[in-house]
Amino acid sequence: MTAADWGNILETILVVVLVIFVALGIVPVLMMAYQFLLIPFHAFRNHYRKAAPYLPNVAVIVPAWNEGAVIGASIDRLMSLEYPEGRLRIYVVDDASTDDTPDVVKAKAVQYPGAVFHLRRDVGGEGKAHTLNHGIRVVLSEDWMEALLIMDADVIYLPDSLRRMTRHLADPEVGAVTAYIREGSTEKNFLNRFIAFEYVLSQIGSRRAQNVLGALACLAGGAQLHSRFNLVDIGGAIDTSSLAEDTVTTFKTQLAGRRVVFEPYAVVLAEEPLAIAALWKQRLRWARGNVQLTKRYKDVWFRPSRMHNLGSISFGLFWFSVFLLPVLMILSSIGLIGLLLLESNLASEVFRILWVTAACTYIYTMLLASQLDPATGRSSWREAILFPGLISIVIMISALLPGFFEVVVPAWFGLHITDTGTFIWTLFTYIWISVSMLGAWLTKVVDGTRAGRWLSPLLTYVVGYGPILCAVTFDSYVKEARGAAMVWDKTEKTGRVMG
């Protein structure tokens, strides 16, 4: 064979590798579409046939550090739940608070004798899991508790939410139940509206699909209901070695052969961050916890088992399509740029396949999600439309309608597009899937400046909320690789939630 023949072979191999890189970028899109295609099957594959009216003695553990602004209202709301009198006890674990949290809780203990208890930790700051375990030791030392509800100090449970959750524990095969955490701030800014729609996608959307598969990724940290048997069987304590203690508990429950159920009609209102920096800090903790958990359960992935469905192919693809999303985005850009530089005809074809798939999935998921929670769909319709960002939407249009902008730009703006301009635009569209994460980081930086008040919302709508989440995940890789300190940062609460 001649040198030219070897060159052609190597170029063919390189093209194949680059096409595979682009194809990997399509996998998360397909997995999102697959999840939302499963949602209608939740009408048939669910746990309701095995659920029944069941009202056990429920001990509620509320970890609290400087929650004076919200803890009183949270206790009042809990005591007004549609639940039998005498079957609900609230244990507020005060993590060495320095504000008026102890005074507020003690006053509520007097107001609700025998139902509200103040547990004080003299040494605090060790993290939520340590705080929870302090309370768990207390409630397990007595025989009264039949089910344990773990919640956050600021969340508001709607009146029927707890009994909607407990009915699933009537089935002894169920170890834990979680609820739909809805963004509940009375006055929402642009970021709260994005978060509200994200929760529709990730909870009543994705978690319904996980119900169908019989494998749940995570019990919401502010809404975890465990049977006493399950709590004792997984060790009688919450894991303290990870930043994702709620996810570890979720996995332990299912690995022990018990089911975890998401109840979409049990609604819990929560206050979410107002600023991107606060959101970034919160989600970085979650993302680092997922990195730790992925390594911890490396022997579970893609290993089907009769005991649980965490090892199923579908669940593994769901998990890793999110966990590896930044990596897959970067590989996709490398593949497209490589094909462009090789002047391969495949460049434009695989680009179009990638973005047309993304566009179709985007349209379908946003429309369906808007129907899953119509109230959030109405209040966050701008955020639903611009969830991937204005730039990504323009790129989707260019993929769906090839040549559209070559016609529109001269007709509307009177500009002539040169070959160089076309190349630059093509290059930009090929790399945007990765560069969007840099745009998200820039949005975070700008958000902390004086101009952030008006510029940050604009950049978020242009760059997209989705890229912010991807950038946080990438940051979690870096922080975990560097061995950064594991700090459980508390999100500041101001009492903006009203049920």
N, C-alpha and C positions, 0 to 999 in steps of 0.2 A: 504493500500500500504506500502511496505517495504521502508527502507531508500535507498536501492539500486535502487528501482523503481523511487523514487523522484530524485535520483542522475542522472538517465538516462534521465528523463524528463528535468531537468535543463540543462543537457549537450546538449540535442537536441535543446532547446530554444537558448542556447548560440551559437551553430553552425549556426542556422538560422540567428541570429543577425549578426554574423561575415560574413556570406555569403552576407547579405544585405549591409554591409559595403563595401565589395569588389564590389558589383554590383553598388553602388553609384559612385565608381571610374570609372566605364565604361561609365556613363552618359555623361561626357564632351566629351569623344571620339566619342560617337554616335552622339552627337549634332554637332561636327565638320564635321563628315561624312554627316549628314543630310544637313547642310548648303551647302557643296560642291556638293551634289547631286541636290540641287535646282538651282545651277548656270546655267546649260543648259536651264532651263525654262525661264531665263531672255531674251532669244531670242523671247519669246512669251508674257511674262508678264512684260511689261516695260511701260514707260511713253511716248515713242517716237510718238505714234499715236496721242497724244494730244499736242505734242510740235509743234511749228511753228516759223518761223523767227520772232524775236522780239528783238528790240534794244532800250530799254528804257534809260532814263538819269540815269547813274549809278554814285553814289558817292562812292568813295573808301576810307575807313578809315584805316590808317596804324598806329598802336601804335608803338612808337619808344622811346627807352631809350638807349642812347649811341650806336647808330646804324650807326655811320659815315662811317664805313668800307663797308656797304652794301646798305644803303638807296639810294644813288645816282643811282646805277645800277638798283635797283628795280623800281625807278620812271621812268628811261629811258625805261625799258622794258614795263612798263604799258602804257606809251605814244606811244609805237610802236605796241600795240595790234591791231588786225584786228577789229577795232570798229570805227564807224563814228566820225569824228572830231566834237568836241563841245558837245558830249554826255557822256564824261568821265571827272570827276573831282576827283582829289586826295587830300585828307586832311590828312596830316601827323601830328599826335598828339604827340608832343614832351613832354615826361614825365620827364621834368626837367633834360634833358641830361647835362652831364658835359664834353662831348667831342665835336667834331666839327659837330655833327648832325644838330644843328640849322643853321649853316653857309651853309652846303651842301644843306639843304632843301630850304633855302632862295634863293640860287643861282639857284636852279631848278625852283623856282617860277618865277624868272626873265626870265629864258630860256623858260618856258611854261606859259606865262601870261594868267590868267583866268582859268587855268587848274590845277595848283598845289598851295596848300595853306598850310602855316605853322601855326599850332595851338600850343601854348605853355602853358604847365601846370607849374606853379611856384613851386608847391609842388607835388613831385612825390613819387614813391615807394609804392603806395597803391594797386598796382596790375593791371593786364591787363584790367579787367572789368571796373574799374574806368577810366582808360585812354580812353577806347573805348567810354564810356558814355559822356565824354567831347566832343568828336567829333560828336557823335550822336545828342546831343543837338543842336549843330551848324547846321547840315544839315537838321534837322527836323524843324528848325526855318524858313526855306525857302521852297517854293513850288517846286523848281526845281527838286529835287531828286525823282525818281520813283522807284529805286531799290538801295539797299545798299550792297556793297561788303566789308566784313571784312577780312583782311589778315594780315600776319606777315611781318615785315620789310625786311626780308632776302629772301623771297620766290620769285621765278621767274615763271610767268605765260607764258605758251607757247602761241604763237600769236593768235591761234583760240580758246583758252580755255574759254574766257569770253563769246563770242557769243554762244558757245556750252552750256553754263550754262543758259544764259538769255532766250534761246528758250523755256525752261520749264516753265518760268514765264508767257508765253502766255496763259497758263491754269490758270484761276483764283483760281482753287482749290489748286494750289501749293503755299505754303508759303515761302519755302526756297529750295536752291539747293547747293550741295557741289561737290567738285571735287576730283580727284585722286591725293593725295600727294605722289610724288615719291622722293626717296632719290636721290639728284642730285649733290652730290659732284664730282668735276672733278677727284680727286684722293681719292679713297676709301681705308680704311683699313679693317681689318677683321670684325670689329663691324659695319661699314657702310654697308657692304655687307649683314650681317645678318639683319640689319634694313630694307634694301631694299627689301629683300625677305619677311620679316614680313609684310611690307606694301602691298605686293601683296596678301598675305593671308588675312589680316584684312580689306583691302579696296576693291580692284577690285574682290576679292573673296567673303568675308563675306558680304560686302555691296551690291553686286549684289544680293545675296540671300535675303537680307533685302528688297531690291526693290521688289523682287518677293512677299514677305510677306506683303509689304505695311507698314512697320514700320522700321524706321531708328534709330539706337542707338545714333549716334552722327554726327553732322556737323563738318567737320575738322576745327580746330581753325584757320588755315591759308587760308581757302577757304569757306567762308560762304556768300552766296548771298541771301538776303531777299527782298521780295517785300515791298514797303512802307507800304501797308495796314497791312501786317503781322507784321512788326516791331512796328507799332503803336498799333496794337491789343494786342501784348504780353507785352505792358507796355511802349514802347518807350525807353527802356533801357535794358542793359545786367545785368543779376543777379550778385550781388556782394557778396552774402553770401556763395558761394561755390567755391572750387578750380576747378570745372568742369563747368565753365560758358557756354561753348559751348554746353555741353550736356543738361544743364538745358534749354537753348534756344531751342534746338532740341525737347525736350519733350513738352515744352510750346506750340510750334507751332502745334504739332500733337494733343495734348490734346484739342486745340481750334478747331480741325476738319479740319485742312489744311494738305496737304501732304508735305513731305520732300523727295527730290529726290537726289540720287547719280548719277552723270554723269561720267562714267568711261573714256570717251574720252576727257574730259577736264583735262589736265595734268598740275600740278603745281610742280615745282622742289623746294626741300627744303634741307637745310644743317642740318645734324643730328650729334649727339655727336660722338666724336672720342674715348672717354674713358668710361669705364663701370661706374665709379663714376658719370659722367655727365649724362649718360643714366638713372642710378638709380634715381638721383635727379629729372629728368624730368618725369619719369614714376611714381615715388612715388606721385608726385603732381596729375597726372592723376588718379591714383588708389585711392587716398584719396578722390578726387572729386567724384568718382563713389560710394564709401562707403556712402558719404553724400547724394548723389542723390538717392541711393537705399532706404535709410531710409526716405527721403523726399517724395518719391512717393510710399510709402508702400501700399496705397489704390488702386494703379493702377495694381499691379502685379496679373496676372492670373484672371483678371476680364474683360472678353470680353465686348467690347462696340461698338455701331454703329458709334460713333464719330471717333474712332481711332483703330489701331491694336496693340498698346503698351501693352494692356492687354490680348493679345492672348496667348494661351498655348505655341505655338512654340516660340514666341519672349521671353516669360518669361523663358523658358528652355534655350534658347541661352544666355540670360543675366546672369542667375544664374550659368550656367555651367562654365562661365568665372569668375564671381564674387566670387564664392565659390570654385574655383578649388583647392587652397591649402588645404582647409578643406577636400575636397573629396579625395585628394591624401593621406592625413594622415589617414583618416578613412579606405581607401583601404589597406594601409600597416598594420594597426591594425588588420583588418579582416584576412589578409593572415598570419600574425604572430600568431594570435590566433588559427587559424585552424592548423597551423604547430605544435604548442605546444600541441594541443589536439590530435595530430597524426590522424587527420581526413583525409580520402582519398580525401575529397573535396578540400583540399588545392591546390594540383597540378592541379586539373581540373579547378578551378575558376581562378587560376593564368594564366593558358594557355588561357582561354577564354579572360581574360583581355588584355593580351599582344598580342594575335593574332588579336583581334579587333583593338588594337592600331596600329599594324604593317600594317594591310590592309588599315586602314584609312590614315596612314602616307604615304604609297606608292601612294595611289590614290590622296590625296590632293597635294602632292609635284609634281606629274606629271602634274596634271591639272593646278596648279598655275604657273608652268613653261611655260605653253602654253598661259596663260592669259596675261603675259608680257614677251614675248620671250627674249627681250634684257636683262632684269633683270635675267631671268632664265639662260642665257648664262654666265653673269658676276658673278652670285652668285650660280653657280651649286654646289660648295663644301659646301656652307652654307645651301643650300636646302637639300643636303644629310645628313648633320650633324646637322640639326636644333634641333632634340631632343637630340643630344649628342651621342658620340661613345658608351658609356656604355649602354645607352638605346637601341641602335641598336643591340648590342651583346645580350642583354636580349630578344629582339624581335626574334632574330635568334634561341635562346635556346627554346623559346616558339613555334616557327613555326616548329622546327626540334628537338624534344625531343631526348636526348641522343647524339646529334651531338658533343658536346664538350667532352663527355666521350670517344668518338672515336678519335676525332681530337687531343686532348691534348697528349695522350700517343703516337699516331702515329707521330705527328709533333715534339713534344718536348721530347719524351721519359720519361714522368713523369707518375707515378702511382697515381691515385686519390683515396684517402682513404675515408672511410665512413664519417670521421670527415670533410674532405675537401669538400665532397659533401654537407654535412649539412651547412657548413659555406657559400658555394656558393649559396645554396638555400635560406638561411636566407638573404644574401645580395641582391639577386634578388627580394625578397619579400619586403624589406624595401627601395630599391633604389628610388621608385617612390616618397617617401617623403624625403629621405636623399639627393636627388639631389638638393633640395633647400638649404641645408647647403653647398653643393658643389658650388652652385651659389654664395652664400655669401662669401665663401672663394675666389672665383675668383675675386670678387669685392675688397676684402682686398688686394690680391696679385697685382691687377692692379695698386694700388697706391704705390707700392714699386719699388725699382730700378730694380728688376728682372722682374717686370710686363711687360716690353716691349716685352719680348720673352715668358715669362711663361703664361701671361694672355690669349693670343690667343690660346695656347695649351690647357689650362684648359677649355676655352669656347667650343672648339671643342669636348673635352672629356665629359664635364658635360652637355653641350647643351645650346643653347640660350633660348629655351622655359623655362627651369627651372629658368633662371634669371628673366624672366617676372613673373613667379609664386612666386618667393621669394620676389619680389617687392610688389606684391599683399598682401602677408602675412605681410610684413613690414607695409603696409598701415593699416591693421587691428590694429596692435600694436600702431602705431602713433595716429590713430583716437581714440582708447580706452584710451590712455594716455592724450588725449586732447592737443597734440603738436600744437605749433603755426602754423597757416595757412600762409605760406610764398609763394608768387608767385616768384619762382626763375627763372630768365631769363637764357636760355641756351646761352652760349657764341658763337658768330658767327664771322667767319673770312673771309667771302666772297669767299668760295670755290665753290659756285654754279655758273655755267655758262650755260645759255640756248642755 
